[in-house]
Amino acid sequence: MSPSTGRTRASGPRLELGKVTITDAATAALERTGTEGVLLLARHLHGNWGDLCEQDALQNELALLLGLRVLSCYAIADGIRIWIVTEADRKTTTIMLPDGY
């Protein structure tokens, strides 16, 4: 069961990521906290949207059906939040800090 939507999900990928990029600020934050960005990316890929409110998690579920932008947010050490954004056209996914959007 998904804690954010209350529904059971398949374990496979839920969306196409396209070209994955990461901002310099996000790279620095991940390195500083010892967080593996690839693990956050895997969560995003499989529909674990991280630390989103129920409404935003449901918006992602709708975005998967309608081909809209998908956003995940993960709280890591030191109060830092990492966003992963897959654009509506599924050609690019960016790992960034919220202020980089």
Backbone bond lengths (Angstrom), bond angles and torsions (degrees), N, CA, C in turn:
res aa  C-N    CA-C-N  psi(-1)  N-CA   C-N-CA  omega(-1)  CA-C   N-CA-C  phi
1 M - - - 1.441 - - 1.513 109.86 -
2 S 1.258 116.72 141.48 1.456 121.98 175.66 1.520 109.49 -86.67
3 P 1.350 118.08 126.19 1.452 118.73 178.56 1.525 112.79 -65.79
4 S 1.318 117.74 -25.63 1.457 119.41 -176.20 1.527 113.55 -86.94
5 T 1.322 118.33 -18.40 1.464 118.74 179.77 1.513 113.03 -129.43
6 G 1.343 117.19 -12.05 1.450 119.97 179.14 1.517 113.71 73.83
7 R 1.327 117.87 12.60 1.462 121.05 -179.65 1.513 110.35 -114.59
8 T 1.323 115.40 152.08 1.451 120.40 175.09 1.521 108.63 -78.12
9 R 1.318 115.89 139.72 1.465 120.46 -178.24 1.516 110.39 -121.56
10 A 1.320 114.54 152.06 1.461 119.88 172.42 1.521 107.94 -68.58
11 S 1.328 116.89 154.20 1.458 119.70 -177.00 1.527 113.24 -85.99
12 G 1.310 117.95 -9.68 1.460 120.68 -178.53 1.514 112.56 -79.98
13 P 1.328 116.85 175.60 1.463 121.43 178.82 1.527 111.22 -57.55
14 R 1.326 115.64 143.66 1.465 121.05 -178.11 1.518 112.56 -104.24
15 L 1.350 117.56 -15.13 1.456 120.53 -178.46 1.517 109.78 -155.92
16 E 1.321 115.01 162.64 1.462 121.95 173.35 1.521 107.95 -85.54
17 L 1.328 117.34 138.27 1.454 121.31 -178.35 1.525 113.21 -93.67
18 G 1.311 117.76 -24.88 1.454 120.12 -173.60 1.521 110.02 66.70
19 K 1.327 116.86 -150.17 1.462 121.92 178.18 1.530 108.80 -76.16
20 V 1.314 116.52 126.16 1.461 121.36 -179.23 1.523 109.20 -97.84
21 T 1.331 115.78 128.51 1.459 121.83 176.11 1.525 108.83 -127.68
22 I 1.322 115.55 161.91 1.456 121.40 177.75 1.523 108.44 -137.77
23 T 1.317 116.04 138.00 1.460 119.38 179.43 1.527 109.49 -76.26
24 D 1.330 115.45 158.75 1.468 120.49 177.82 1.524 111.08 -60.00
25 A 1.330 116.83 -40.36 1.470 120.73 -179.48 1.529 111.37 -63.83
26 A 1.330 116.91 -40.52 1.460 119.91 178.47 1.525 110.72 -68.06
27 T 1.327 117.52 -40.29 1.462 121.13 176.90 1.520 110.19 -58.53
28 A 1.320 116.80 -46.56 1.463 121.39 -179.92 1.524 111.34 -62.35
29 A 1.327 117.18 -42.61 1.471 121.07 -179.92 1.524 111.21 -64.67
30 L 1.324 117.43 -42.88 1.460 121.10 179.24 1.526 110.41 -64.50
31 E 1.306 116.63 -43.64 1.467 120.38 179.60 1.524 111.14 -64.87
32 R 1.330 116.49 -44.15 1.465 121.78 -178.63 1.528 112.07 -61.44
33 T 1.331 116.84 -34.53 1.468 120.88 -177.22 1.526 113.17 -98.04
34 G 1.315 117.59 -3.45 1.462 120.49 -179.17 1.522 113.07 69.43
35 T 1.317 116.27 30.01 1.465 121.76 -178.66 1.521 109.75 -96.13
36 E 1.318 116.39 134.97 1.464 121.94 178.34 1.529 109.51 -85.68
37 G 1.318 116.60 107.81 1.454 121.66 179.74 1.518 113.33 -59.37
38 V 1.322 116.54 -32.66 1.464 119.96 -179.13 1.533 111.05 -64.77
39 L 1.322 117.44 -30.19 1.463 120.14 177.66 1.525 111.12 -70.96
40 L 1.331 116.39 -38.06 1.468 119.99 175.17 1.522 110.10 -65.67
41 L 1.316 116.49 -40.79 1.459 121.09 178.35 1.532 110.95 -61.94
42 A 1.315 116.91 -39.85 1.469 120.85 177.94 1.527 110.64 -63.81
43 R 1.330 117.43 -40.03 1.463 120.51 177.43 1.526 110.11 -61.12
44 H 1.323 116.48 -45.89 1.466 122.01 178.93 1.530 110.33 -60.04
45 L 1.308 116.51 -47.71 1.460 122.58 -179.35 1.526 112.10 -57.00
46 H 1.324 116.43 -35.65 1.467 121.41 -175.76 1.528 113.36 -96.41
47 G 1.343 117.02 9.05 1.466 119.91 173.93 1.507 115.79 86.42
48 N 1.324 117.79 15.22 1.459 120.62 171.78 1.521 105.44 -91.74
49 W 1.312 116.54 100.51 1.458 122.10 -171.60 1.524 113.42 -80.00
50 G 1.311 117.61 -0.95 1.455 121.08 175.51 1.507 113.35 78.84
51 D 1.315 115.39 -132.98 1.460 122.69 -171.67 1.524 112.09 -95.61
52 L 1.325 115.64 59.93 1.457 121.21 176.91 1.519 109.61 -104.98
53 C 1.325 116.29 151.24 1.459 119.40 172.68 1.539 108.16 -68.96
54 E 1.308 115.72 164.71 1.470 121.48 -177.88 1.537 111.58 -56.05
55 Q 1.322 117.15 -42.23 1.461 120.75 -178.36 1.528 111.29 -63.41
56 D 1.333 117.71 -43.02 1.462 120.56 179.92 1.522 111.58 -68.89
57 A 1.330 117.27 -36.43 1.467 120.61 176.58 1.527 110.39 -63.72
58 L 1.321 116.39 -42.03 1.466 120.03 177.34 1.525 111.27 -67.00
59 Q 1.323 116.94 -33.49 1.466 120.81 175.71 1.529 110.24 -61.80
60 N 1.336 116.73 -39.61 1.466 120.14 176.38 1.521 111.28 -62.81
61 E 1.336 116.50 -41.32 1.466 119.51 178.80 1.529 110.17 -60.95
62 L 1.313 116.55 -41.68 1.462 120.96 176.83 1.524 110.59 -66.03
63 A 1.317 116.43 -39.52 1.471 121.23 179.22 1.523 111.54 -60.83
64 L 1.322 117.25 -35.28 1.463 120.10 176.90 1.523 110.77 -63.56
65 L 1.312 117.08 -38.41 1.464 121.39 -179.15 1.526 112.65 -74.89
66 L 1.327 116.15 -35.06 1.464 120.77 -173.94 1.521 114.72 -100.97
67 G 1.323 117.06 -1.92 1.452 119.90 -179.83 1.513 113.19 72.46
68 L 1.331 116.92 40.55 1.461 121.85 178.88 1.526 110.00 -104.02
69 R 1.325 116.44 175.11 1.462 123.50 179.18 1.532 109.94 -62.18
70 V 1.341 115.87 142.39 1.461 122.29 178.65 1.523 107.94 -120.14
71 L 1.340 116.20 132.11 1.448 122.33 -178.18 1.517 110.18 -126.31
72 S 1.328 116.72 130.42 1.455 122.53 171.06 1.514 108.45 -116.93
73 C 1.322 116.27 152.41 1.466 121.75 179.23 1.524 107.97 -135.01
74 Y 1.313 116.33 127.78 1.467 121.40 -178.50 1.527 109.68 -125.81
75 A 1.315 115.98 125.02 1.460 121.35 175.10 1.526 107.54 -83.64
76 I 1.332 115.82 124.03 1.460 120.14 177.31 1.531 107.55 -114.32
77 A 1.286 118.61 -168.93 1.462 122.78 -176.87 1.527 111.91 -59.82
78 D 1.322 114.66 160.69 1.466 122.90 175.81 1.524 113.27 62.57
79 G 1.334 117.43 23.37 1.461 120.84 178.35 1.513 114.69 71.56
80 I 1.308 117.18 14.21 1.468 122.27 -178.67 1.523 109.52 -82.84
81 R 1.305 115.41 139.62 1.468 121.33 174.30 1.527 108.68 -112.58
82 I 1.318 114.34 135.89 1.466 121.96 175.98 1.520 107.27 -111.38
83 W 1.312 116.07 129.72 1.456 121.28 173.80 1.523 108.78 -102.96
84 I 1.323 114.91 142.39 1.463 121.20 169.60 1.526 106.30 -123.80
85 V 1.325 115.78 122.33 1.458 122.11 -174.82 1.524 109.24 -121.73
86 T 1.322 115.73 121.74 1.463 121.31 172.01 1.515 106.97 -105.21
87 E 1.317 115.85 122.51 1.464 121.09 -176.22 1.529 111.07 -69.57
88 A 1.306 114.79 159.55 1.464 121.73 -175.30 1.520 112.99 -56.63
89 D 1.317 117.00 -36.45 1.470 119.72 -178.46 1.532 112.68 -78.89
90 R 1.341 116.59 -3.75 1.476 124.74 178.77 1.528 112.68 61.42
91 K 1.333 117.00 20.63 1.463 120.43 178.44 1.514 112.44 -88.16
92 T 1.350 117.45 -22.75 1.464 120.28 -178.68 1.523 111.29 -142.21
93 T 1.322 113.48 146.31 1.458 122.64 172.08 1.519 106.26 -130.58
94 T 1.333 116.07 133.16 1.458 120.67 -177.82 1.521 109.99 -122.65
95 I 1.322 115.51 133.24 1.461 122.65 172.84 1.525 105.93 -99.08
96 M 1.336 117.03 124.32 1.459 120.42 -172.01 1.522 111.36 -153.96
97 L 1.310 115.38 169.88 1.454 121.06 167.92 1.525 107.27 -86.82
98 P 1.340 118.31 153.26 1.468 120.21 -177.92 1.522 114.14 -54.39
99 D 1.317 117.95 -35.44 1.461 119.26 -177.84 1.530 112.76 -74.67
100 G 1.317 117.17 -3.77 1.463 121.29 178.75 1.510 113.80 -91.89
101 Y 1.341 117.08 0.36 1.462 120.07 -175.90 1.496 111.33 -89.62
